[in-house]
Amino acid sequence: MAGFLLPAEAASSSSSAPNELQQMPFEEPPPSQFIVKESAFGSVESSPPLVQIPIVDVSLVFSSQDELEKLKNALSSWGCFQAIGHGISSSFLDKVREAAEQFFSLPMEEKHKCFRAVNEAEGYGSDLIVSDKQILDWSNRLFLMVFPENQRRLNLWPEMPNDFGEILIEYATKIRSLMDLCFKAMAKSLQLEEDIFLKHFGDQAVVQARYNFYPPCPRSDLVLGLKSHSDKSGVTILLQDQQVEGLQLFKDGTWFKVPIIPQALIVNLGDQMEIMSNGIFKSPLHRVTTNTERMRVSVAMLIEPAAEQEIGPVDDLVDEKRPRLYQNVKNYGAFNYHCYQKGLVALDAVKM
C-alpha cells in the first residue's frame, strides 16, 4: 500500500512550509519521526480490550439523582462518559461529520488556504514542533477558534464546502450549551453552587474546534494517530467517527478501546477540571490508534478559561481530609501542549 498523505516535516526538515501535507509513497516502515518508542504507558502494538465507558443521559441529570450520581461516578473514575439525551439531532451530527470529510477530501491547493503559519497552532496542518526529539502524530488537524467571536481568524476557515462555517458556528453554539450544562451538573454532584465551575468559563472563555484526520497506515503497530496525553481543556466534547474505532483510554495500568455509539458525544474532562475539583474528577490519559486501511475522522470541541485567568482548586473542596493537591495556574493550555510534545505529564508539574 502506498501514497499516504503525511506532514511535510517527515519528508524534509528544510521545508519552507513545515505544516504542509504532501503525497509521500513509501515502503515499510514509516518515517522514523513517526515511530513511537516504548513508554511508561505501554506499547502501540498491544490489542486492548473493548470497554463500555459509562453512558449518561444528560437530559436527566437535574431531575434524576441516579443520573447525577452516574455522572459523578463516571468523572471520578474514568474522567469521561458517553453523553446521550444531549438534544443534538443525529442528522445534524451527520452534517458535521460530512463537512469535515468534504474538507479533508479537497484538492491540496484548496486546503492550502487554511494552512497554519509556522510556530502557530491555528489552521490546518500537522504537529507544531516544540522539540527536536518530538515524535510526530500520524494525523492532520484543522484547529479553529470559534469563541470569543472577535478572536475568530476567518481567513483560516474553509471556503469549501461553502456551508462549513455556518455548520461549525451552529455546532459550536449547541456544544457550548452542553458544556454549560455539564459544568453545572458537576458542581451540583459535589454539592457546590451551580456556577462555581461555570464562572471560569464565561464570555471570554476560549472555545476551539479541532477536526482530526487520521490517514490509514500499513504499520499501525508502530505509529499513533495521537500520542498518549490528557487534554489541556476544562472539558472536551468529542464526536467520534461513525464507523472506525481508534480512541483508547488508560486506566489502572491498562489501555481500553472505546466503542462507537454513533449519536452519542464523548464528554472528556481536561486537566483544568481535575485541578479545579482538587483531584476528585479525573483528566483521563488517552490516545488514538490508526487503521491499516481506512481513514478516521473526529471532531473535538474544547473549552478553557481565558489565558490570563487564574484557576486552582475550589476552596470548598480543600480541607484537612483532602488537602490542596494543585497549585494555581494561568495559561495552562500552552504549558500542557509543550509538556505533551516532550512526553511529560503536565498535571505532575503543577502538583503541590
C-alpha positions in Angstrom: 0.0 0.0 0.0 1.5 3.4 -1.0 0.6 7.0 -1.4 -0.3 8.4 2.1 -0.8 12.0 3.0 1.9 12.8 5.6 3.1 16.0 7.3 5.9 17.6 5.3 8.1 17.6 8.4 8.6 13.9 7.8 9.7 14.5 4.2 12.1 17.3 4.7 13.3 19.2 7.7 14.2 22.1 5.5 10.7 22.6 4.0 9.6 26.2 3.9 6.1 25.1 4.8 6.6 22.6 7.6 2.9 22.1 8.2 2.0 21.4 4.6 0.9 17.9 3.7 2.2 16.1 0.6 1.9 12.8 -1.1 4.7 10.5 0.1 4.7 7.0 -1.2 7.0 4.8 0.8 7.7 1.2 1.8 7.5 0.0 5.4 8.5 1.1 8.0 7.0 4.6 8.3 9.5 7.5 8.6 11.4 7.5 11.9 9.8 10.7 13.1 6.5 8.9 13.5 7.7 5.7 15.1 6.6 5.6 18.8 9.1 4.1 21.2 8.2 2.1 24.3 6.9 4.3 27.1 5.6 4.0 30.6 2.1 3.8 29.1 2.7 0.7 27.1 3.4 -0.1 23.5 1.4 0.7 20.4 1.0 -2.9 19.3 -0.9 -4.1 22.3 -4.5 -5.1 21.5 -6.5 -3.7 24.4 -9.9 -5.0 25.5 -13.1 -3.1 24.5 -14.8 -1.4 27.5 -18.1 0.2 27.7 -17.4 3.5 29.4 -20.4 5.0 31.4 -23.4 6.3 29.4 -25.2 9.3 30.9 -28.5 10.8 29.8 -27.6 14.5 30.3 -31.3 15.5 29.9 -32.0 13.8 33.3 -29.1 15.0 35.4 -31.2 17.8 37.0 -34.3 15.6 37.5 -32.8 12.3 38.5 -30.5 11.8 41.4 -29.5 8.4 40.0 -28.4 10.0 36.7 -26.5 12.8 38.5 -24.7 10.2 40.7 -23.8 8.2 37.5 -22.2 11.4 36.1 -20.2 12.0 39.3 -19.0 8.4 39.4 -18.1 8.4 35.7 -16.0 11.5 36.1 -14.4 10.3 39.4 -13.3 7.0 37.9 -13.0 7.2 34.1 -12.9 11.0 33.7 -15.4 10.8 30.8 -18.7 9.4 29.7 -20.8 8.8 26.6 -23.5 11.6 26.6 -26.9 10.8 25.2 -30.0 12.9 25.6 -27.9 15.9 24.5 -30.6 17.4 22.2 -28.5 17.5 19.0 -30.2 15.6 16.2 -28.4 12.6 14.6 -29.0 14.3 11.2 -27.1 17.4 12.3 -24.2 15.3 13.8 -24.0 13.6 10.4 -23.8 17.1 8.7 -20.8 18.0 11.0 -19.0 14.8 10.1 -19.8 15.2 6.4 -18.4 18.8 6.3 -15.2 17.5 7.9 -14.8 14.7 5.4 -15.6 17.0 2.5 -12.9 19.5 3.6 -10.3 16.8 4.0 -11.1 15.4 0.5 -10.5 18.8 -1.1 -7.5 19.3 -3.5 -4.3 20.4 -1.8 -4.4 23.9 -3.3 -7.8 24.5 -1.7 -6.7 23.2 1.7 -3.5 25.3 1.3 -5.7 28.4 2.0 -6.2 27.2 5.6 -2.6 26.2 6.4 -1.3 27.3 9.8 1.7 29.6 9.9 5.0 28.2 11.2 5.0 28.3 15.1 1.3 28.9 15.3 -1.3 26.4 16.3 -4.4 27.7 14.5 -5.1 26.5 11.0 -4.6 23.3 9.0 -1.5 21.1 9.3 0.3 18.6 11.5 2.1 18.9 14.8 3.5 22.2 15.9 7.2 21.4 16.6 8.4 22.3 20.1 11.2 19.7 20.5 13.7 18.1 18.2 13.0 14.8 20.0 9.3 15.1 19.3 7.5 12.0 17.9 5.0 13.1 15.3 1.4 12.1 15.3 0.0 10.2 12.3 -2.7 12.8 11.7 -3.6 16.2 10.3 -5.7 18.7 12.1 -7.8 21.8 11.3 -7.7 23.9 14.5 -10.0 26.9 14.7 -11.0 29.4 17.3 -14.8 29.8 17.5 -15.4 31.8 20.7 -14.9 34.6 21.6 -16.3 35.7 18.3 -13.9 38.6 18.0 -11.0 36.2 18.0 -12.1 34.2 15.0 -9.5 34.2 12.2 -11.9 33.7 9.4 -9.1 33.7 6.8 -8.2 30.2 8.1 -11.8 28.9 7.9 -12.5 26.7 4.9 -14.4 28.3 2.0 -15.4 24.8 0.8 -17.7 23.2 1.5 -19.5 26.5 1.3 -21.6 25.9 4.4 -18.6 24.8 6.5 -18.6 28.0 8.7 -22.3 28.0 9.1 -22.3 24.4 10.3 -19.4 25.0 12.6 -20.9 28.0 14.3 -24.3 26.2 14.8 -22.5 23.1 16.2 -20.2 25.1 18.5 -23.3 27.0 19.9 -25.1 23.8 20.6 -21.9 22.3 22.2 -21.4 25.4 24.3 -24.8 24.9 25.8 -24.0 21.2 26.6 -20.7 22.3 28.2 -22.5 24.8 30.4 -25.0 22.1 31.5 -22.0 19.7 32.3 -20.3 22.4 34.4 -23.5 23.0 36.4 -24.1 19.3 36.8 -20.6 18.6 38.0 -21.0 21.4 40.7 -24.3 20.0 41.8 -22.9 16.5 42.1 -20.3 17.8 44.5 -22.9 19.9 46.4 -21.4 23.2 45.3 -23.0 26.3 44.0 -24.0 25.6 40.4 -21.9 28.4 38.9 -18.7 27.5 40.8 -17.0 26.0 37.7 -19.1 27.7 35.1 -18.0 31.2 36.2 -14.4 30.4 35.0 -15.9 29.7 31.5 -17.8 32.9 30.8 -18.0 35.2 27.8 -14.2 35.4 27.4 -13.7 31.6 27.6 -11.9 30.1 24.6 -13.9 27.5 22.6 -11.9 25.8 19.9 -12.8 23.3 17.2 -10.3 20.6 16.3 -11.0 18.5 13.3 -8.9 15.4 13.4 -7.9 13.4 10.2 -6.1 10.1 10.7 -4.9 8.6 7.3 -4.6 4.8 7.2 -1.1 3.4 8.0 0.1 -0.1 6.9 2.1 -0.3 10.2 -0.4 0.8 12.7 1.7 -1.1 15.3 4.5 1.5 15.0 2.7 4.8 15.0 -0.1 6.7 16.9 -2.7 9.0 15.4 -2.5 10.9 18.6 0.1 10.3 21.3 -0.8 9.5 24.9 -1.9 12.7 26.6 -4.5 14.3 28.8 -6.4 17.3 27.5 -5.5 20.9 28.3 -9.1 22.0 28.4 -11.8 22.3 31.1 -14.0 20.0 29.1 -13.6 18.4 25.6 -16.6 17.1 23.8 -15.8 14.6 21.0 -17.8 13.5 18.0 -16.3 10.2 17.0 -16.0 8.7 13.5 -19.2 6.8 12.8 -17.5 3.5 11.9 -13.7 3.5 12.5 -12.6 2.9 16.1 -9.4 4.4 17.4 -9.9 6.1 20.8 -8.3 4.4 23.7 -8.3 5.2 27.5 -5.6 4.3 30.0 -6.9 3.2 33.4 -5.4 1.1 36.2 -2.3 0.4 34.1 -4.3 -0.9 31.1 -5.4 0.6 27.8 -9.0 0.1 26.8 -10.7 0.6 23.4 -13.7 2.9 23.5 -16.7 1.7 21.4 -18.5 3.8 19.0 -22.1 4.9 19.8 -22.8 6.9 16.6 -25.2 9.5 18.0 -23.5 9.9 21.5 -21.0 12.6 22.3 -18.0 11.8 24.5 -17.6 14.2 27.4 -14.0 14.1 28.4 -12.6 16.1 31.3 -9.4 18.1 30.8 -6.6 18.8 33.3 -8.1 22.2 34.3 -11.2 20.5 35.7 -9.1 18.0 37.6 -7.3 21.0 39.1 -10.5 22.9 40.0 -12.1 19.8 41.5 -8.9 19.2 43.6 -8.4 15.8 42.0 -11.9 14.4 42.7 -12.7 14.4 39.0 -10.1 12.9 36.7 -8.5 14.0 33.4 -8.0 10.7 31.6 -4.9 9.7 29.7 -5.9 8.7 26.2 -4.5 8.2 22.7 -5.7 7.4 19.2 -4.5 4.5 17.1 -4.6 4.3 13.3 -6.3 1.9 11.0 -4.4 -0.1 8.3 -6.9 0.6 5.6 -9.4 3.3 6.5 -9.2 7.0 7.3 -10.7 8.1 10.6 -12.3 11.5 11.2 -13.4 13.0 14.5 -14.4 16.5 15.7 -13.4 17.8 19.1 -14.6 20.9 20.8 -12.5 22.3 23.7 -13.3 25.0 26.2 -10.8 26.6 28.6 -10.6 29.8 30.6 -9.1 32.9 29.0 -5.3 32.6 29.2 -4.9 35.4 31.8 -7.5 33.9 34.1 -6.0 32.0 37.1 -7.5 28.7 38.1 -6.9 26.5 41.1 -8.7 24.0 43.4 -12.1 25.3 44.6 -11.9 26.3 48.3 -14.8 24.2 49.3 -13.1 21.1 48.1 -10.0 21.7 50.2 -9.9 20.6 53.8 -7.9 18.5 56.3 -9.1 15.3 54.9 -8.4 16.4 51.3 -5.5 18.8 51.3 -4.8 21.1 48.3 -3.4 18.9 45.5 -2.5 21.5 42.8 -1.0 25.0 42.5 -2.9 27.9 41.0 -2.0 28.3 37.3 -2.5 30.6 34.3 -2.3 29.9 30.6 -2.3 26.2 31.4 -3.2 25.3 27.8 0.1 26.3 26.3 2.0 24.7 29.2 0.1 21.4 28.7 0.9 21.4 25.0 4.6 21.8 25.5 4.6 19.0 28.1 2.6 16.7 25.7 5.1 17.1 22.9 8.0 16.4 25.2 6.4 13.3 26.6 5.8 14.8 30.0 2.7 14.8 32.2 1.6 18.4 32.7 -0.5 17.7 35.8 2.5 16.3 37.6 4.3 19.6 37.2 1.6 21.6 38.9 1.1 19.3 41.9 1.8 20.7 45.3 
